[in-house]
Amino acid sequence: MSSTATIPLDQLSPGEIQRVMLDGQPVCVANADGEIYAVSDQCTHVLIPLSDGSLEGRQIVCPFHGAMFDLKTGKATCGPAVDPIRCYPTRIEGENVVIEQAPQAGS
């Protein structure tokens, strides 16, 4: 069974980023041009919260060194980060965004 976190959809207007906790882990939830994405809230370069950053299209920009990550794939698209970030499934249920953490393999 998977764990979930929710955030009211009206708190996530286009261009906004919010931080939520999912099983004790920080997750960055972003509304990029009307599409909702959830990714790990830590830059893989210096472990800075990505929720303090900004959006450029479908990419999130780390506020520290400007590393960029694709919100759909998690891939680092601009250095200095090279390692990807984790992506989480999202869905809209009523007036809420639901972020899901799928069980780990073998669980």
Chimera marker file (.cmm) of the C-alpha trace (Angstrom):
<marker_set name="trace">
<marker id="1" x="0.000" y="0.000" z="0.000" r="1" g="1" b="0" radius="0.5"/>
<marker id="2" x="1.262" y="3.478" z="-0.820" r="1" g="1" b="0" radius="0.5"/>
<marker id="3" x="1.361" y="6.592" z="1.361" r="1" g="1" b="0" radius="0.5"/>
<marker id="4" x="-0.123" y="9.905" z="0.280" r="1" g="1" b="0" radius="0.5"/>
<marker id="5" x="0.010" y="13.605" z="1.092" r="1" g="1" b="0" radius="0.5"/>
<marker id="6" x="-2.461" y="16.256" z="-0.024" r="1" g="1" b="0" radius="0.5"/>
<marker id="7" x="-2.464" y="19.974" z="-0.687" r="1" g="1" b="0" radius="0.5"/>
<marker id="8" x="-5.500" y="22.102" z="-1.582" r="1" g="1" b="0" radius="0.5"/>
<marker id="9" x="-5.469" y="22.839" z="-5.304" r="1" g="1" b="0" radius="0.5"/>
<marker id="10" x="-6.311" y="26.500" z="-4.655" r="1" g="1" b="0" radius="0.5"/>
<marker id="11" x="-2.955" y="26.863" z="-2.822" r="1" g="1" b="0" radius="0.5"/>
<marker id="12" x="-1.079" y="25.895" z="-5.980" r="1" g="1" b="0" radius="0.5"/>
<marker id="13" x="-1.758" y="28.476" z="-8.687" r="1" g="1" b="0" radius="0.5"/>
<marker id="14" x="0.221" y="28.308" z="-11.948" r="1" g="1" b="0" radius="0.5"/>
<marker id="15" x="3.849" y="29.183" z="-11.249" r="1" g="1" b="0" radius="0.5"/>
<marker id="16" x="3.622" y="28.342" z="-7.538" r="1" g="1" b="0" radius="0.5"/>
<marker id="17" x="5.714" y="25.856" z="-5.582" r="1" g="1" b="0" radius="0.5"/>
<marker id="18" x="4.801" y="24.330" z="-2.204" r="1" g="1" b="0" radius="0.5"/>
<marker id="19" x="6.597" y="21.988" z="0.168" r="1" g="1" b="0" radius="0.5"/>
<marker id="20" x="4.755" y="19.032" z="1.720" r="1" g="1" b="0" radius="0.5"/>
<marker id="21" x="5.908" y="16.133" z="3.845" r="1" g="1" b="0" radius="0.5"/>
<marker id="22" x="5.355" y="12.572" z="2.657" r="1" g="1" b="0" radius="0.5"/>
<marker id="23" x="6.381" y="9.814" z="5.069" r="1" g="1" b="0" radius="0.5"/>
<marker id="24" x="8.708" y="12.282" z="6.791" r="1" g="1" b="0" radius="0.5"/>
<marker id="25" x="10.399" y="13.284" z="3.524" r="1" g="1" b="0" radius="0.5"/>
<marker id="26" x="10.130" y="16.774" z="2.008" r="1" g="1" b="0" radius="0.5"/>
<marker id="27" x="8.445" y="16.842" z="-1.397" r="1" g="1" b="0" radius="0.5"/>
<marker id="28" x="8.267" y="19.837" z="-3.711" r="1" g="1" b="0" radius="0.5"/>
<marker id="29" x="4.896" y="20.250" z="-5.454" r="1" g="1" b="0" radius="0.5"/>
<marker id="30" x="4.793" y="22.623" z="-8.412" r="1" g="1" b="0" radius="0.5"/>
<marker id="31" x="2.179" y="23.967" z="-10.797" r="1" g="1" b="0" radius="0.5"/>
<marker id="32" x="4.010" y="24.446" z="-14.090" r="1" g="1" b="0" radius="0.5"/>
<marker id="33" x="1.628" y="26.038" z="-16.582" r="1" g="1" b="0" radius="0.5"/>
<marker id="34" x="-1.383" y="24.223" z="-15.138" r="1" g="1" b="0" radius="0.5"/>
<marker id="35" x="0.297" y="20.812" z="-14.823" r="1" g="1" b="0" radius="0.5"/>
<marker id="36" x="0.964" y="19.527" z="-11.303" r="1" g="1" b="0" radius="0.5"/>
<marker id="37" x="4.264" y="17.793" z="-10.534" r="1" g="1" b="0" radius="0.5"/>
<marker id="38" x="5.843" y="16.446" z="-7.353" r="1" g="1" b="0" radius="0.5"/>
<marker id="39" x="9.571" y="15.849" z="-6.935" r="1" g="1" b="0" radius="0.5"/>
<marker id="40" x="12.080" y="15.384" z="-4.151" r="1" g="1" b="0" radius="0.5"/>
<marker id="41" x="12.609" y="18.705" z="-2.382" r="1" g="1" b="0" radius="0.5"/>
<marker id="42" x="16.394" y="18.453" z="-2.424" r="1" g="1" b="0" radius="0.5"/>
<marker id="43" x="18.848" y="19.490" z="-5.098" r="1" g="1" b="0" radius="0.5"/>
<marker id="44" x="21.183" y="16.581" z="-5.809" r="1" g="1" b="0" radius="0.5"/>
<marker id="45" x="24.144" y="18.964" z="-5.993" r="1" g="1" b="0" radius="0.5"/>
<marker id="46" x="24.121" y="20.699" z="-2.586" r="1" g="1" b="0" radius="0.5"/>
<marker id="47" x="20.959" y="19.400" z="-0.841" r="1" g="1" b="0" radius="0.5"/>
<marker id="48" x="19.225" y="22.797" z="-0.914" r="1" g="1" b="0" radius="0.5"/>
<marker id="49" x="15.369" y="22.827" z="-0.839" r="1" g="1" b="0" radius="0.5"/>
<marker id="50" x="14.068" y="23.130" z="-4.392" r="1" g="1" b="0" radius="0.5"/>
<marker id="51" x="10.813" y="24.540" z="-3.007" r="1" g="1" b="0" radius="0.5"/>
<marker id="52" x="12.789" y="27.751" z="-2.347" r="1" g="1" b="0" radius="0.5"/>
<marker id="53" x="13.611" y="27.933" z="-6.065" r="1" g="1" b="0" radius="0.5"/>
<marker id="54" x="11.665" y="29.027" z="-9.111" r="1" g="1" b="0" radius="0.5"/>
<marker id="55" x="10.058" y="27.561" z="-12.203" r="1" g="1" b="0" radius="0.5"/>
<marker id="56" x="11.137" y="28.002" z="-15.809" r="1" g="1" b="0" radius="0.5"/>
<marker id="57" x="8.515" y="26.260" z="-17.889" r="1" g="1" b="0" radius="0.5"/>
<marker id="58" x="8.514" y="22.606" z="-16.828" r="1" g="1" b="0" radius="0.5"/>
<marker id="59" x="11.831" y="22.929" z="-15.003" r="1" g="1" b="0" radius="0.5"/>
<marker id="60" x="12.576" y="23.767" z="-11.395" r="1" g="1" b="0" radius="0.5"/>
<marker id="61" x="15.616" y="25.933" z="-10.671" r="1" g="1" b="0" radius="0.5"/>
<marker id="62" x="17.684" y="25.443" z="-7.519" r="1" g="1" b="0" radius="0.5"/>
<marker id="63" x="18.057" y="28.780" z="-5.677" r="1" g="1" b="0" radius="0.5"/>
<marker id="64" x="21.688" y="28.114" z="-4.715" r="1" g="1" b="0" radius="0.5"/>
<marker id="65" x="23.696" y="27.390" z="-7.877" r="1" g="1" b="0" radius="0.5"/>
<marker id="66" x="20.977" y="27.466" z="-10.540" r="1" g="1" b="0" radius="0.5"/>
<marker id="67" x="20.896" y="23.735" z="-11.277" r="1" g="1" b="0" radius="0.5"/>
<marker id="68" x="17.750" y="22.809" z="-13.196" r="1" g="1" b="0" radius="0.5"/>
<marker id="69" x="15.628" y="19.672" z="-13.203" r="1" g="1" b="0" radius="0.5"/>
<marker id="70" x="12.838" y="18.496" z="-15.500" r="1" g="1" b="0" radius="0.5"/>
<marker id="71" x="9.717" y="18.156" z="-13.351" r="1" g="1" b="0" radius="0.5"/>
<marker id="72" x="8.307" y="15.301" z="-15.442" r="1" g="1" b="0" radius="0.5"/>
<marker id="73" x="11.395" y="13.093" z="-15.615" r="1" g="1" b="0" radius="0.5"/>
<marker id="74" x="13.529" y="14.341" z="-12.706" r="1" g="1" b="0" radius="0.5"/>
<marker id="75" x="16.524" y="14.597" z="-15.036" r="1" g="1" b="0" radius="0.5"/>
<marker id="76" x="19.133" y="17.278" z="-14.312" r="1" g="1" b="0" radius="0.5"/>
<marker id="77" x="19.003" y="19.587" z="-17.329" r="1" g="1" b="0" radius="0.5"/>
<marker id="78" x="21.538" y="22.227" z="-16.263" r="1" g="1" b="0" radius="0.5"/>
<marker id="79" x="24.577" y="21.864" z="-14.032" r="1" g="1" b="0" radius="0.5"/>
<marker id="80" x="26.178" y="21.867" z="-11.672" r="1" g="1" b="0" radius="0.5"/>
<marker id="81" x="23.810" y="19.019" z="-10.680" r="1" g="1" b="0" radius="0.5"/>
<marker id="82" x="24.139" y="15.837" z="-12.722" r="1" g="1" b="0" radius="0.5"/>
<marker id="83" x="22.098" y="13.326" z="-10.721" r="1" g="1" b="0" radius="0.5"/>
<marker id="84" x="18.300" y="13.242" z="-11.193" r="1" g="1" b="0" radius="0.5"/>
<marker id="85" x="15.704" y="13.956" z="-8.527" r="1" g="1" b="0" radius="0.5"/>
<marker id="86" x="12.889" y="11.573" z="-7.619" r="1" g="1" b="0" radius="0.5"/>
<marker id="87" x="9.458" y="12.140" z="-9.163" r="1" g="1" b="0" radius="0.5"/>
<marker id="88" x="6.197" y="11.262" z="-7.403" r="1" g="1" b="0" radius="0.5"/>
<marker id="89" x="2.827" y="10.475" z="-9.000" r="1" g="1" b="0" radius="0.5"/>
<marker id="90" x="0.151" y="13.148" z="-8.540" r="1" g="1" b="0" radius="0.5"/>
<marker id="91" x="-3.570" y="13.257" z="-9.176" r="1" g="1" b="0" radius="0.5"/>
<marker id="92" x="-6.448" y="15.643" z="-8.571" r="1" g="1" b="0" radius="0.5"/>
<marker id="93" x="-9.196" y="14.412" z="-6.245" r="1" g="1" b="0" radius="0.5"/>
<marker id="94" x="-11.970" y="16.938" z="-5.820" r="1" g="1" b="0" radius="0.5"/>
<marker id="95" x="-10.322" y="20.168" z="-4.673" r="1" g="1" b="0" radius="0.5"/>
<marker id="96" x="-7.024" y="18.544" z="-3.627" r="1" g="1" b="0" radius="0.5"/>
<marker id="97" x="-3.756" y="17.506" z="-5.188" r="1" g="1" b="0" radius="0.5"/>
<marker id="98" x="-2.764" y="14.038" z="-3.987" r="1" g="1" b="0" radius="0.5"/>
<marker id="99" x="0.910" y="13.091" z="-3.993" r="1" g="1" b="0" radius="0.5"/>
<marker id="100" x="1.628" y="9.383" z="-3.799" r="1" g="1" b="0" radius="0.5"/>
<marker id="101" x="4.671" y="7.467" z="-2.688" r="1" g="1" b="0" radius="0.5"/>
<marker id="102" x="4.602" y="4.065" z="-4.321" r="1" g="1" b="0" radius="0.5"/>
<marker id="103" x="5.930" y="1.174" z="-2.227" r="1" g="1" b="0" radius="0.5"/>
<marker id="104" x="9.568" y="0.248" z="-2.778" r="1" g="1" b="0" radius="0.5"/>
<marker id="105" x="10.293" y="-2.875" z="-4.803" r="1" g="1" b="0" radius="0.5"/>
<marker id="106" x="10.035" y="-5.959" z="-2.616" r="1" g="1" b="0" radius="0.5"/>
<marker id="107" x="7.743" y="-4.255" z="-0.065" r="1" g="1" b="0" radius="0.5"/>
<link id1="1" id2="2" r="1" g="1" b="0" radius="0.2"/>
<link id1="2" id2="3" r="1" g="1" b="0" radius="0.2"/>
<link id1="3" id2="4" r="1" g="1" b="0" radius="0.2"/>
<link id1="4" id2="5" r="1" g="1" b="0" radius="0.2"/>
<link id1="5" id2="6" r="1" g="1" b="0" radius="0.2"/>
<link id1="6" id2="7" r="1" g="1" b="0" radius="0.2"/>
<link id1="7" id2="8" r="1" g="1" b="0" radius="0.2"/>
<link id1="8" id2="9" r="1" g="1" b="0" radius="0.2"/>
<link id1="9" id2="10" r="1" g="1" b="0" radius="0.2"/>
<link id1="10" id2="11" r="1" g="1" b="0" radius="0.2"/>
<link id1="11" id2="12" r="1" g="1" b="0" radius="0.2"/>
<link id1="12" id2="13" r="1" g="1" b="0" radius="0.2"/>
<link id1="13" id2="14" r="1" g="1" b="0" radius="0.2"/>
<link id1="14" id2="15" r="1" g="1" b="0" radius="0.2"/>
<link id1="15" id2="16" r="1" g="1" b="0" radius="0.2"/>
<link id1="16" id2="17" r="1" g="1" b="0" radius="0.2"/>
<link id1="17" id2="18" r="1" g="1" b="0" radius="0.2"/>
<link id1="18" id2="19" r="1" g="1" b="0" radius="0.2"/>
<link id1="19" id2="20" r="1" g="1" b="0" radius="0.2"/>
<link id1="20" id2="21" r="1" g="1" b="0" radius="0.2"/>
<link id1="21" id2="22" r="1" g="1" b="0" radius="0.2"/>
<link id1="22" id2="23" r="1" g="1" b="0" radius="0.2"/>
<link id1="23" id2="24" r="1" g="1" b="0" radius="0.2"/>
<link id1="24" id2="25" r="1" g="1" b="0" radius="0.2"/>
<link id1="25" id2="26" r="1" g="1" b="0" radius="0.2"/>
<link id1="26" id2="27" r="1" g="1" b="0" radius="0.2"/>
<link id1="27" id2="28" r="1" g="1" b="0" radius="0.2"/>
<link id1="28" id2="29" r="1" g="1" b="0" radius="0.2"/>
<link id1="29" id2="30" r="1" g="1" b="0" radius="0.2"/>
<link id1="30" id2="31" r="1" g="1" b="0" radius="0.2"/>
<link id1="31" id2="32" r="1" g="1" b="0" radius="0.2"/>
<link id1="32" id2="33" r="1" g="1" b="0" radius="0.2"/>
<link id1="33" id2="34" r="1" g="1" b="0" radius="0.2"/>
<link id1="34" id2="35" r="1" g="1" b="0" radius="0.2"/>
<link id1="35" id2="36" r="1" g="1" b="0" radius="0.2"/>
<link id1="36" id2="37" r="1" g="1" b="0" radius="0.2"/>
<link id1="37" id2="38" r="1" g="1" b="0" radius="0.2"/>
<link id1="38" id2="39" r="1" g="1" b="0" radius="0.2"/>
<link id1="39" id2="40" r="1" g="1" b="0" radius="0.2"/>
<link id1="40" id2="41" r="1" g="1" b="0" radius="0.2"/>
<link id1="41" id2="42" r="1" g="1" b="0" radius="0.2"/>
<link id1="42" id2="43" r="1" g="1" b="0" radius="0.2"/>
<link id1="43" id2="44" r="1" g="1" b="0" radius="0.2"/>
<link id1="44" id2="45" r="1" g="1" b="0" radius="0.2"/>
<link id1="45" id2="46" r="1" g="1" b="0" radius="0.2"/>
<link id1="46" id2="47" r="1" g="1" b="0" radius="0.2"/>
<link id1="47" id2="48" r="1" g="1" b="0" radius="0.2"/>
<link id1="48" id2="49" r="1" g="1" b="0" radius="0.2"/>
<link id1="49" id2="50" r="1" g="1" b="0" radius="0.2"/>
<link id1="50" id2="51" r="1" g="1" b="0" radius="0.2"/>
<link id1="51" id2="52" r="1" g="1" b="0" radius="0.2"/>
<link id1="52" id2="53" r="1" g="1" b="0" radius="0.2"/>
<link id1="53" id2="54" r="1" g="1" b="0" radius="0.2"/>
<link id1="54" id2="55" r="1" g="1" b="0" radius="0.2"/>
<link id1="55" id2="56" r="1" g="1" b="0" radius="0.2"/>
<link id1="56" id2="57" r="1" g="1" b="0" radius="0.2"/>
<link id1="57" id2="58" r="1" g="1" b="0" radius="0.2"/>
<link id1="58" id2="59" r="1" g="1" b="0" radius="0.2"/>
<link id1="59" id2="60" r="1" g="1" b="0" radius="0.2"/>
<link id1="60" id2="61" r="1" g="1" b="0" radius="0.2"/>
<link id1="61" id2="62" r="1" g="1" b="0" radius="0.2"/>
<link id1="62" id2="63" r="1" g="1" b="0" radius="0.2"/>
<link id1="63" id2="64" r="1" g="1" b="0" radius="0.2"/>
<link id1="64" id2="65" r="1" g="1" b="0" radius="0.2"/>
<link id1="65" id2="66" r="1" g="1" b="0" radius="0.2"/>
<link id1="66" id2="67" r="1" g="1" b="0" radius="0.2"/>
<link id1="67" id2="68" r="1" g="1" b="0" radius="0.2"/>
<link id1="68" id2="69" r="1" g="1" b="0" radius="0.2"/>
<link id1="69" id2="70" r="1" g="1" b="0" radius="0.2"/>
<link id1="70" id2="71" r="1" g="1" b="0" radius="0.2"/>
<link id1="71" id2="72" r="1" g="1" b="0" radius="0.2"/>
<link id1="72" id2="73" r="1" g="1" b="0" radius="0.2"/>
<link id1="73" id2="74" r="1" g="1" b="0" radius="0.2"/>
<link id1="74" id2="75" r="1" g="1" b="0" radius="0.2"/>
<link id1="75" id2="76" r="1" g="1" b="0" radius="0.2"/>
<link id1="76" id2="77" r="1" g="1" b="0" radius="0.2"/>
<link id1="77" id2="78" r="1" g="1" b="0" radius="0.2"/>
<link id1="78" id2="79" r="1" g="1" b="0" radius="0.2"/>
<link id1="79" id2="80" r="1" g="1" b="0" radius="0.2"/>
<link id1="80" id2="81" r="1" g="1" b="0" radius="0.2"/>
<link id1="81" id2="82" r="1" g="1" b="0" radius="0.2"/>
<link id1="82" id2="83" r="1" g="1" b="0" radius="0.2"/>
<link id1="83" id2="84" r="1" g="1" b="0" radius="0.2"/>
<link id1="84" id2="85" r="1" g="1" b="0" radius="0.2"/>
<link id1="85" id2="86" r="1" g="1" b="0" radius="0.2"/>
<link id1="86" id2="87" r="1" g="1" b="0" radius="0.2"/>
<link id1="87" id2="88" r="1" g="1" b="0" radius="0.2"/>
<link id1="88" id2="89" r="1" g="1" b="0" radius="0.2"/>
<link id1="89" id2="90" r="1" g="1" b="0" radius="0.2"/>
<link id1="90" id2="91" r="1" g="1" b="0" radius="0.2"/>
<link id1="91" id2="92" r="1" g="1" b="0" radius="0.2"/>
<link id1="92" id2="93" r="1" g="1" b="0" radius="0.2"/>
<link id1="93" id2="94" r="1" g="1" b="0" radius="0.2"/>
<link id1="94" id2="95" r="1" g="1" b="0" radius="0.2"/>
<link id1="95" id2="96" r="1" g="1" b="0" radius="0.2"/>
<link id1="96" id2="97" r="1" g="1" b="0" radius="0.2"/>
<link id1="97" id2="98" r="1" g="1" b="0" radius="0.2"/>
<link id1="98" id2="99" r="1" g="1" b="0" radius="0.2"/>
<link id1="99" id2="100" r="1" g="1" b="0" radius="0.2"/>
<link id1="100" id2="101" r="1" g="1" b="0" radius="0.2"/>
<link id1="101" id2="102" r="1" g="1" b="0" radius="0.2"/>
<link id1="102" id2="103" r="1" g="1" b="0" radius="0.2"/>
<link id1="103" id2="104" r="1" g="1" b="0" radius="0.2"/>
<link id1="104" id2="105" r="1" g="1" b="0" radius="0.2"/>
<link id1="105" id2="106" r="1" g="1" b="0" radius="0.2"/>
<link id1="106" id2="107" r="1" g="1" b="0" radius="0.2"/>
</marker_set>
